[in-house]
Amino acid sequence: MPSSKRWILSSARALFERKVLLSRSHSTTTTTQRGLYSIPELLQPRDFMILTKRAIQECDQLRAEVASQWRRSRLSSSSQNNSRYTLFQLDAISRIVCNVIDAAELARSTHACAEWRDAAQRAFVVLQDYIAQLNGDCTLYRALLLTTTTTTTTTTTTKPDMLTEEEQRFGSLLQAEFERDGIHLPDDQREQVRQIQNQLTELETLFSRNLVTSKQDVWADAALVQEIIPRHVLQSHFGLGQLKGPNIRLCQSSTQVLQTLLKYSSSPSLRKQVYWESTTAVPENIPVLESLMETRHALAQLLGFPSYAHRFLQHQMAGSPGAVQRFLSQLQQQLYPAYQKDMQLLSKLKSQLEGNAQIEPWDVSFYTALIQAQQGFDISSEVSQYLSLEQCIQSLQSLVQTLFGIVMTEEDLTESEQWDVVTTGSSSSRSRIRRFAFTAEDGRPLGILYMDLHPREGKYTHAAHFTVRCGCQTDFQTEEYQFPIIALVCNLSSGDELLLSHGEVETLFHEFGHGLHSLLSRTRFQHMSGTRGAMDFVETPSHLFEHFAWHADLFLRPYTAHHTTGQSMPEDLILKLQQSQYAFSTIERYQQVLYAKLDQQLFGPWTSKQKNTTRIFADLHHQMGIPYATGTHWHSRFGHLVTYGAGYYGYLYAQVFAGDLWQHLLAATTKNNWRRSGDVLWHGLLQHGGAKDPAVMLNEILSNKLL
């Protein structure tokens, strides 16, 4: 997640928070009316700019209305009566802009057609600049202040009786976000803030674009590669299977292939080559990241914060860089003994096989897999034979039915909705995008979820949840509701049989958890819909849903079948899989602490801090005892430094909450009580989005107040 939490700009905050302009209810949209992402007006690339201009025009009209109302209210003693409407107008401005810019964000990140990507990028840039204007609009800010306080010549009194809890929270957070963007500063300094924000947007966009466009691929020995990965599997990945003499070209974007080689190749030279070239593939991002670090710090200083991390953490659950550092240090101390023990086992085995006990970064996955095999836990290939993508999707449909009574129905995709194929002349490949409608038991529509699950050239290379459109109220009087539209973007195995590793299944369940958070929230304001809450809390539902991928009764027994025999996964294999969840898991978690510490060091307090990010990363490895290869710069591919700046710790933070919720609500729940637990999860947490204090929600659930 994001670089900053501006009141209007969600798309610059994270690659999994997005929204879009749509008809107000998908239930009234016929198949022929759908455009890209179901947006009726988005039928060709140039429509992005048409929607952009329209959005700016509508927002300018709203700005004028808010300004006029504010001027009248200053002279009237009855200004309290307008508070609720003013909040609605301010949120409407945010919604109208986000409805377009977030569609552009998804298109520029995933569309197969360069013309669409370019058009989306142009729209994104224009709206980014307009958002900067909105964030510096003093009249909007002053109008907001009138919704939370009534100012006279002698006193200022709060008006909690006038607003609901959600409205008070919205107003308070919106005011704080305005002020974090310098609305309180003199005009010249506000202009500096605007310029710095534009610089940050350019740097963030460049960093992310470099990850997609980098062409530094790995040319490896074809014979060594095909010892691990069959030729037909290589050819199923776009850009793979390109032979030049004895070598084969491996695309950097095919992370699954590269990770498989690191895990299973017995050739140290191949593993080293794959690791080295993968971690040095985007050198152009090093100066981008270092400029981003300096520019974010300059912004924080201008706004009166000691560091960018202080600015970001002000309204997160952790609250301050000190609290985050304490959390990470405590976690490091807890994990280190088990981490050290696991690494000693790897070192001992390497010494036996290679006569060298020094564990290098490219050795960790390989020797971990070897020891797991010795202990009977190297079962990933065997397990994969039972994990088809189709069965996994069916399990998700069953899961939402079991927990929430929700029907998840797959619908036909129209040609105008497809964004993964490019038509050339009379030929066009088949789209693999899938569309699902979510409906409550009483027939109420809940939203639409798209799945874009397979890798292709030019596509965003990680897994992410994009909110194409937020759920929120769109009419002040009638309370008409805009239903959410979600896109899950992954890069899963793309072989003919569509068999997944269990790790890929976990990834799919994780992103699905994010999707449900957006689909099932029912907030009045789009600004607080779904995942638009405290960043160190919003990973909680996604981590919670990962647990279902390991659950025997809800997934492993009913929704696994061997791809040739059709037999369910054997009980002994289920048991081994569940046991393997904790085998050497400390190594991965300990590395996550490293990444979170890097994030905090880059964007935390500067006390004569060096600006060399590679040196900072290397020093952290040495301090924590994690293998490091001098000359590599894995962090230049770490996109979360852009989207989560100072907030990456939230993954680990939210894991704690998710574990507590799982144990309390679901771990020991019998089949007859799944629905009761699901109702508590939905109505006690998911439906509130960011409209309720997460600490309060957790306390109410964990203290049995909602059970």
Beta strands, then each sheet from edge to edge (+ up, - down):
strand 1: 149-151
strand 2: 156-158
strand 3: 218-221
strand 4: 242-244
strand 5: 247-250
strand 6: 407-411
strand 7: 434-439
strand 8: 445-452
strand 9: 464-469
strand 10: 472-473
strand 11: 481-482
strand 12: 485-489
sheet 1: 1+ 2-
sheet 2: 3+ 5- 4+
sheet 3: 6+ 7- 8+ 12+ 9-
sheet 4: 10+ 11-
end
